[in-house]
Amino acid sequence: MKTLIIIIIKIFFISALFIISNQNLHMKDAGERQVFLDSYYSWVQDVFSQTVEIAGYIINSRWLPENDSQQSLKS
């Protein structure tokens, strides 16, 4: 569990660095800090919504086999 938390923290930290470097932001400037916060918040929302979508797909999937094989044996 501890390893999973460390991995998640690293992913969020590396993504923050990518946002800063891709948009060439200087964190000393208050305006650019706000741009970073808006971009990072948007990214976190996207990750959360995609995670919910994937979890919903997994939950709604049929995992058990159909009963066709048992019905064909009785016929």
MODELLER restraints for C-alpha pairs under 7 A, 6 or more apart:
rsr = mdl.restraints
at = mdl.atoms
rsr.add(forms.Gaussian(group=physical.xy_distance, feature=features.Distance(at['CA:16:A'], at['CA:40:A']), mean=6.68, stdev=0.5))
rsr.add(forms.Gaussian(group=physical.xy_distance, feature=features.Distance(at['CA:20:A'], at['CA:36:A']), mean=6.74, stdev=0.5))
rsr.add(forms.Gaussian(group=physical.xy_distance, feature=features.Distance(at['CA:25:A'], at['CA:32:A']), mean=5.82, stdev=0.5))
rsr.add(forms.Gaussian(group=physical.xy_distance, feature=features.Distance(at['CA:26:A'], at['CA:32:A']), mean=6.19, stdev=0.5))
rsr.add(forms.Gaussian(group=physical.xy_distance, feature=features.Distance(at['CA:27:A'], at['CA:33:A']), mean=5.27, stdev=0.5))
